[in-house]
């Protein structure tokens, strides 16, 4: 059962939700490296407080937003089954990339933020690596969704 087709109002609403959730999910990829570097010279308690807020927001805002981004993406595909199929290579690769993003976020980024908030500065390298990986995966995802290779 298809509730809407490409460019119908229902489809456009889900597309809007997909884009807004992606903006929320990836805002920290651009903002957090700057905040982390700016807070390096702060007193350890203040730095821990800032990193604690970053960690809390990762669990409360950014991780759910990343999950919703993918779910809205699957909904868009379902609403446009006549145009794009689950079996198309670009969509399958995008789905795998989304799973990888969630893995990196939950296995590297959020635990590292939590560790730094607790005073473990050795986790900064893992945080930087995770942030870099997610940024590369975001670029891959955008390329896949814009150019839809294989169509």
Beta strands, then each sheet from edge to edge (+ up, - down):
end
